[in-house]
Amino acid sequence: MNSFFLFQGMGLFALVLLCLYRGAFGPGVLNRIAGICAIGTKTLVVLLLMGFIYDRVEMFVDISMVYAFLNFIGTITAAKYLERKGELP
């Protein structure tokens, strides 16, 4: 079962690389923010998979909740900054 979770984690890592490309070379600011937010979400799932691999799900759920909160706050902060700067429609 651990090998299943390991392969799922590697697949998510490949998807993170695609989102990283979108975050770096996106055609617009909103696409870049969406790419970075998607990286945060996929990292959250990888953290939960690590919890299943190490049989410490309760600890990794706490870490992933904090990471999700920081990802949400970062996205809202970037959107507010860009809205005030005038780059958002």
TORPA-648412 format. One record per residue: x, y, z of N, C-alpha, C in turn. Coordinates in nm, 3 decimals. Layout:
<nodes>
n.xx X; n.yy Y; n.zz Z; ca.xx X; ca.yy Y; ca.zz Z; c.xx X; c.yy Y; c.zz Z
...
</nodes>
This chain:
<nodes>
n.xx 0.081; n.yy -0.119; n.zz 0.000; ca.xx 0.000; ca.yy 0.000; ca.zz 0.000; c.xx 0.086; c.yy 0.126; c.zz 0.000
n.xx 0.203; n.yy 0.119; n.zz 0.067; ca.xx 0.291; ca.yy 0.234; ca.zz 0.068; c.xx 0.341; c.yy 0.269; c.zz -0.071
n.xx 0.362; n.yy 0.168; n.zz -0.154; ca.xx 0.410; ca.yy 0.196; ca.zz -0.290; c.xx 0.301; c.yy 0.269; c.zz -0.370
n.xx 0.175; n.yy 0.239; n.zz -0.343; ca.xx 0.066; ca.yy 0.310; ca.zz -0.409; c.xx 0.070; c.yy 0.458; c.zz -0.374
n.xx 0.085; n.yy 0.489; n.zz -0.245; ca.xx 0.091; ca.yy 0.628; ca.zz -0.202; c.xx 0.216; c.yy 0.697; c.zz -0.255
n.xx 0.325; n.yy 0.622; n.zz -0.265; ca.xx 0.449; ca.yy 0.678; ca.zz -0.318; c.xx 0.434; c.yy 0.715; c.zz -0.466
n.xx 0.370; n.yy 0.629; n.zz -0.544; ca.xx 0.348; ca.yy 0.658; ca.zz -0.686; c.xx 0.250; c.yy 0.775; c.zz -0.703
n.xx 0.151; n.yy 0.782; n.zz -0.617; ca.xx 0.059; ca.yy 0.896; ca.zz -0.623; c.xx 0.132; c.yy 1.027; c.zz -0.593
n.xx 0.222; n.yy 1.023; n.zz -0.496; ca.xx 0.302; ca.yy 1.141; ca.zz -0.463; c.xx 0.391; c.yy 1.184; c.zz -0.578
n.xx 0.450; n.yy 1.087; n.zz -0.647; ca.xx 0.535; ca.yy 1.120; ca.zz -0.761; c.xx 0.453; c.yy 1.178; c.zz -0.876
n.xx 0.332; n.yy 1.127; n.zz -0.895; ca.xx 0.244; ca.yy 1.182; ca.zz -0.997; c.xx 0.204; c.yy 1.325; c.zz -0.966
n.xx 0.176; n.yy 1.351; n.zz -0.839; ca.xx 0.142; ca.yy 1.488; ca.zz -0.799; c.xx 0.262; c.yy 1.581; c.zz -0.815
n.xx 0.381; n.yy 1.529; n.zz -0.792; ca.xx 0.501; ca.yy 1.610; ca.zz -0.811; c.xx 0.516; c.yy 1.650; c.zz -0.957
n.xx 0.483; n.yy 1.559; n.zz -1.050; ca.xx 0.488; ca.yy 1.592; ca.zz -1.192; c.xx 0.386; c.yy 1.701; c.zz -1.224
n.xx 0.269; n.yy 1.695; n.zz -1.162; ca.xx 0.169; ca.yy 1.799; ca.zz -1.183; c.xx 0.213; c.yy 1.933; c.zz -1.123
n.xx 0.288; n.yy 1.927; n.zz -1.013; ca.xx 0.341; ca.yy 2.050; ca.zz -0.954; c.xx 0.438; c.yy 2.117; c.zz -1.050
n.xx 0.515; n.yy 2.038; n.zz -1.122; ca.xx 0.607; ca.yy 2.097; ca.zz -1.220; c.xx 0.532; c.yy 2.168; c.zz -1.332
n.xx 0.418; n.yy 2.112; n.zz -1.374; ca.xx 0.337; ca.yy 2.180; ca.zz -1.475; c.xx 0.279; c.yy 2.310; c.zz -1.421
n.xx 0.235; n.yy 2.309; n.zz -1.295; ca.xx 0.182; ca.yy 2.432; ca.zz -1.234; c.xx 0.294; c.yy 2.534; c.zz -1.214
n.xx 0.415; n.yy 2.486; n.zz -1.187; ca.xx 0.527; ca.yy 2.577; ca.zz -1.173; c.xx 0.557; c.yy 2.648; c.zz -1.305
n.xx 0.543; n.yy 2.575; n.zz -1.414; ca.xx 0.560; ca.yy 2.639; ca.zz -1.546; c.xx 0.454; c.yy 2.747; c.zz -1.565
n.xx 0.330; n.yy 2.718; n.zz -1.527; ca.xx 0.222; ca.yy 2.817; ca.zz -1.539; c.xx 0.248; c.yy 2.937; c.zz -1.448
n.xx 0.301; n.yy 2.912; n.zz -1.331; ca.xx 0.330; ca.yy 3.022; ca.zz -1.240; c.xx 0.446; c.yy 3.109; c.zz -1.286
n.xx 0.541; n.yy 3.051; n.zz -1.356; ca.xx 0.657; ca.yy 3.128; ca.zz -1.400; c.xx 0.632; c.yy 3.197; c.zz -1.535
n.xx 0.567; n.yy 3.129; n.zz -1.626; ca.xx 0.552; ca.yy 3.183; ca.zz -1.762; c.xx 0.407; c.yy 3.206; c.zz -1.802
n.xx 0.319; n.yy 3.224; n.zz -1.704; ca.xx 0.178; ca.yy 3.244; ca.zz -1.735; c.xx 0.155; c.yy 3.367; c.zz -1.819
n.xx 0.050; n.yy 3.367; n.zz -1.902; ca.xx 0.027; ca.yy 3.482; ca.zz -1.988; c.xx -0.020; c.yy 3.606; c.zz -1.910
n.xx -0.071; n.yy 3.588; n.zz -1.792; ca.xx -0.118; ca.yy 3.704; ca.zz -1.715; c.xx -0.092; c.yy 3.684; c.zz -1.567
n.xx -0.118; n.yy 3.788; n.zz -1.493; ca.xx -0.094; ca.yy 3.784; ca.zz -1.349; c.xx -0.189; c.yy 3.686; c.zz -1.280
n.xx -0.314; n.yy 3.684; n.zz -1.323; ca.xx -0.411; ca.yy 3.594; ca.zz -1.262; c.xx -0.375; c.yy 3.447; c.zz -1.285
n.xx -0.323; n.yy 3.416; n.zz -1.403; ca.xx -0.280; ca.yy 3.279; ca.zz -1.430; c.xx -0.162; c.yy 3.240; c.zz -1.342
n.xx -0.073; n.yy 3.333; n.zz -1.316; ca.xx 0.041; ca.yy 3.305; ca.zz -1.230; c.xx -0.003; c.yy 3.280; c.zz -1.087
n.xx -0.098; n.yy 3.360; n.zz -1.037; ca.xx -0.148; ca.yy 3.339; ca.zz -0.901; c.xx -0.221; c.yy 3.206; c.zz -0.892
n.xx -0.300; n.yy 3.173; n.zz -0.994; ca.xx -0.371; ca.yy 3.045; ca.zz -0.994; c.xx -0.274; c.yy 2.927; c.zz -0.997
n.xx -0.164; n.yy 2.940; n.zz -1.072; ca.xx -0.064; ca.yy 2.834; ca.zz -1.077; c.xx 0.004; c.yy 2.813; c.zz -0.942
n.xx 0.035; n.yy 2.923; n.zz -0.876; ca.xx 0.101; ca.yy 2.912; ca.zz -0.745; c.xx 0.004; c.yy 2.856; c.zz -0.641
n.xx -0.123; n.yy 2.896; n.zz -0.649; ca.xx -0.224; ca.yy 2.842; ca.zz -0.557; c.xx -0.243; c.yy 2.692; c.zz -0.580
n.xx -0.239; n.yy 2.649; n.zz -0.704; ca.xx -0.251; ca.yy 2.507; ca.zz -0.735; c.xx -0.131; c.yy 2.429; c.zz -0.681
n.xx -0.013; n.yy 2.489; n.zz -0.685; ca.xx 0.104; ca.yy 2.424; ca.zz -0.626; c.xx 0.083; c.yy 2.402; c.zz -0.477
n.xx 0.030; n.yy 2.503; n.zz -0.409; ca.xx 0.003; ca.yy 2.490; ca.zz -0.266; c.xx -0.098; c.yy 2.381; c.zz -0.236
n.xx -0.200; n.yy 2.369; n.zz -0.319; ca.xx -0.301; ca.yy 2.265; ca.zz -0.297; c.xx -0.244; c.yy 2.127; c.zz -0.320
n.xx -0.163; n.yy 2.111; n.zz -0.423; ca.xx -0.103; ca.yy 1.980; ca.zz -0.450; c.xx -0.002; c.yy 1.943; c.zz -0.342
n.xx 0.068; n.yy 2.041; n.zz -0.289; ca.xx 0.162; ca.yy 2.014; ca.zz -0.180; c.xx 0.087; c.yy 1.969; c.zz -0.055
n.xx -0.029; n.yy 2.024; n.zz -0.035; ca.xx -0.113; ca.yy 1.984; ca.zz 0.077; c.xx -0.150; c.yy 1.835; c.zz 0.066
n.xx -0.187; n.yy 1.792; n.zz -0.052; ca.xx -0.222; ca.yy 1.652; ca.zz -0.073; c.xx -0.100; c.yy 1.562; c.zz -0.056
n.xx 0.016; n.yy 1.608; n.zz -0.101; ca.xx 0.139; ca.yy 1.530; ca.zz -0.084; c.xx 0.171; c.yy 1.515; c.zz 0.065
n.xx 0.148; n.yy 1.619; n.zz 0.144; ca.xx 0.169; ca.yy 1.609; ca.zz 0.289; c.xx 0.078; c.yy 1.503; c.zz 0.350
n.xx -0.047; n.yy 1.498; n.zz 0.306; ca.xx -0.138; ca.yy 1.396; ca.zz 0.358; c.xx -0.095; c.yy 1.256; c.zz 0.316
n.xx -0.046; n.yy 1.243; n.zz 0.193; ca.xx 0.005; ca.yy 1.113; ca.zz 0.149; c.xx 0.126; c.yy 1.070; c.zz 0.232
n.xx 0.210; n.yy 1.166; n.zz 0.268; ca.xx 0.325; ca.yy 1.134; ca.zz 0.353; c.xx 0.277; c.yy 1.085; c.zz 0.490
n.xx 0.168; n.yy 1.141; n.zz 0.538; ca.xx 0.112; ca.yy 1.094; ca.zz 0.664; c.xx 0.068; c.yy 0.949; c.zz 0.656
n.xx 0.010; n.yy 0.910; n.zz 0.543; ca.xx -0.030; ca.yy 0.770; ca.zz 0.526; c.xx 0.092; c.yy 0.679; c.zz 0.513
n.xx 0.196; n.yy 0.727; n.zz 0.447; ca.xx 0.316; ca.yy 0.645; ca.zz 0.429; c.xx 0.384; c.yy 0.620; c.zz 0.563
n.xx 0.395; n.yy 0.724; n.zz 0.647; ca.xx 0.465; ca.yy 0.711; ca.zz 0.775; c.xx 0.375; c.yy 0.670; c.zz 0.890
n.xx 0.248; n.yy 0.641; n.zz 0.864; ca.xx 0.150; ca.yy 0.602; ca.zz 0.966; c.xx 0.138; c.yy 0.705; c.zz 1.077
n.xx 0.147; n.yy 0.833; n.zz 1.042; ca.xx 0.131; ca.yy 0.944; ca.zz 1.136; c.xx 0.032; c.yy 1.044; c.zz 1.078
n.xx -0.085; n.yy 0.998; n.zz 1.041; ca.xx -0.182; ca.yy 1.080; ca.zz 0.971; c.xx -0.224; c.yy 1.199; c.zz 1.055
n.xx -0.242; n.yy 1.178; n.zz 1.186; ca.xx -0.290; ca.yy 1.287; ca.zz 1.272; c.xx -0.193; c.yy 1.404; c.zz 1.276
n.xx -0.063; n.yy 1.376; n.zz 1.274; ca.xx 0.036; ca.yy 1.483; ca.zz 1.276; c.xx 0.038; c.yy 1.558; c.zz 1.141
n.xx 0.032; n.yy 1.484; n.zz 1.032; ca.xx 0.037; ca.yy 1.547; ca.zz 0.901; c.xx -0.092; c.yy 1.620; c.zz 0.866
n.xx -0.205; n.yy 1.580; n.zz 0.925; ca.xx -0.329; ca.yy 1.654; ca.zz 0.904; c.xx -0.317; c.yy 1.793; c.zz 0.966
n.xx -0.258; n.yy 1.800; n.zz 1.086; ca.xx -0.238; ca.yy 1.930; ca.zz 1.150; c.xx -0.145; c.yy 2.019; c.zz 1.068
n.xx -0.036; n.yy 1.961; n.zz 1.019; ca.xx 0.058; ca.yy 2.038; ca.zz 0.938; c.xx -0.008; c.yy 2.084; c.zz 0.809
n.xx -0.087; n.yy 1.997; n.zz 0.746; ca.xx -0.152; ca.yy 2.035; ca.zz 0.621; c.xx -0.259; c.yy 2.140; c.zz 0.641
n.xx -0.327; n.yy 2.140; n.zz 0.756; ca.xx -0.427; ca.yy 2.244; ca.zz 0.784; c.xx -0.360; c.yy 2.381; c.zz 0.796
n.xx -0.247; n.yy 2.386; n.zz 0.864; ca.xx -0.173; ca.yy 2.512; ca.zz 0.876; c.xx -0.123; c.yy 2.556; c.zz 0.738
n.xx -0.075; n.yy 2.463; n.zz 0.659; ca.xx -0.026; ca.yy 2.495; ca.zz 0.525; c.xx -0.140; c.yy 2.546; c.zz 0.437
n.xx -0.258; n.yy 2.486; n.zz 0.448; ca.xx -0.373; ca.yy 2.532; ca.zz 0.370; c.xx -0.413; c.yy 2.672; c.zz 0.411
n.xx -0.408; n.yy 2.701; n.zz 0.541; ca.xx -0.441; ca.yy 2.834; ca.zz 0.589; c.xx -0.342; c.yy 2.938; c.zz 0.535
n.xx -0.214; n.yy 2.905; n.zz 0.539; ca.xx -0.112; ca.yy 2.997; ca.zz 0.487; c.xx -0.127; c.yy 3.017; c.zz 0.336
n.xx -0.162; n.yy 2.911; n.zz 0.264; ca.xx -0.183; ca.yy 2.921; ca.zz 0.120; c.xx -0.302; c.yy 3.013; c.zz 0.091
n.xx -0.409; n.yy 2.999; n.zz 0.167; ca.xx -0.526; ca.yy 3.083; ca.zz 0.148; c.xx -0.495; c.yy 3.229; c.zz 0.178
n.xx -0.427; n.yy 3.254; n.zz 0.288; ca.xx -0.393; ca.yy 3.392; ca.zz 0.326; c.xx -0.299; c.yy 3.454; c.zz 0.222
n.xx -0.205; n.yy 3.377; n.zz 0.172; ca.xx -0.113; ca.yy 3.427; ca.zz 0.070; c.xx -0.185; c.yy 3.463; c.zz -0.059
n.xx -0.281; n.yy 3.381; n.zz -0.100; ca.xx -0.356; ca.yy 3.409; ca.zz -0.222; c.xx -0.441; c.yy 3.534; c.zz -0.206
n.xx -0.507; n.yy 3.547; n.zz -0.092; ca.xx -0.590; ca.yy 3.666; ca.zz -0.067; c.xx -0.502; c.yy 3.792; c.zz -0.062
n.xx -0.387; n.yy 3.781; n.zz 0.001; ca.xx -0.297; ca.yy 3.896; ca.zz 0.011; c.xx -0.248; c.yy 3.939; c.zz -0.126
n.xx -0.210; n.yy 3.844; n.zz -0.210; ca.xx -0.163; ca.yy 3.877; ca.zz -0.345; c.xx -0.276; c.yy 3.941; c.zz -0.427
n.xx -0.397; n.yy 3.890; n.zz -0.413; ca.xx -0.510; ca.yy 3.946; ca.zz -0.487; c.xx -0.540; c.yy 4.088; c.zz -0.441
n.xx -0.536; n.yy 4.112; n.zz -0.310; ca.xx -0.560; ca.yy 4.248; ca.zz -0.258; c.xx -0.452; c.yy 4.344; c.zz -0.305
n.xx -0.328; n.yy 4.300; n.zz -0.304; ca.xx -0.217; ca.yy 4.385; ca.zz -0.349; c.xx -0.233; c.yy 4.422; c.zz -0.496
n.xx -0.264; n.yy 4.322; n.zz -0.578; ca.xx -0.278; ca.yy 4.349; ca.zz -0.721; c.xx -0.401; c.yy 4.432; c.zz -0.751
n.xx -0.505; n.yy 4.418; n.zz -0.668; ca.xx -0.624; ca.yy 4.500; ca.zz -0.688; c.xx -0.595; c.yy 4.647; c.zz -0.658
n.xx -0.522; n.yy 4.672; n.zz -0.550; ca.xx -0.487; ca.yy 4.809; ca.zz -0.515; c.xx -0.388; c.yy 4.870; c.zz -0.615
n.xx -0.301; n.yy 4.785; n.zz -0.667; ca.xx -0.202; ca.yy 4.833; ca.zz -0.764; c.xx -0.267; c.yy 4.864; c.zz -0.899
n.xx -0.383; n.yy 4.804; n.zz -0.925; ca.xx -0.455; ca.yy 4.830; ca.zz -1.048; c.xx -0.426; c.yy 4.733; c.zz -1.159
n.xx -0.369; n.yy 4.618; n.zz -1.129; ca.xx -0.337; ca.yy 4.520; ca.zz -1.233; c.xx -0.450; c.yy 4.421; c.zz -1.257
n.xx -0.548; n.yy 4.418; n.zz -1.169; ca.xx -0.661; ca.yy 4.329; ca.zz -1.188; c.xx -0.775; c.yy 4.404; c.zz -1.256
n.xx -0.850; n.yy 4.335; n.zz -1.342; ca.xx -0.961; ca.yy 4.404; ca.zz -1.410; c.xx -1.077; c.yy 4.432; c.zz -1.317
</nodes>
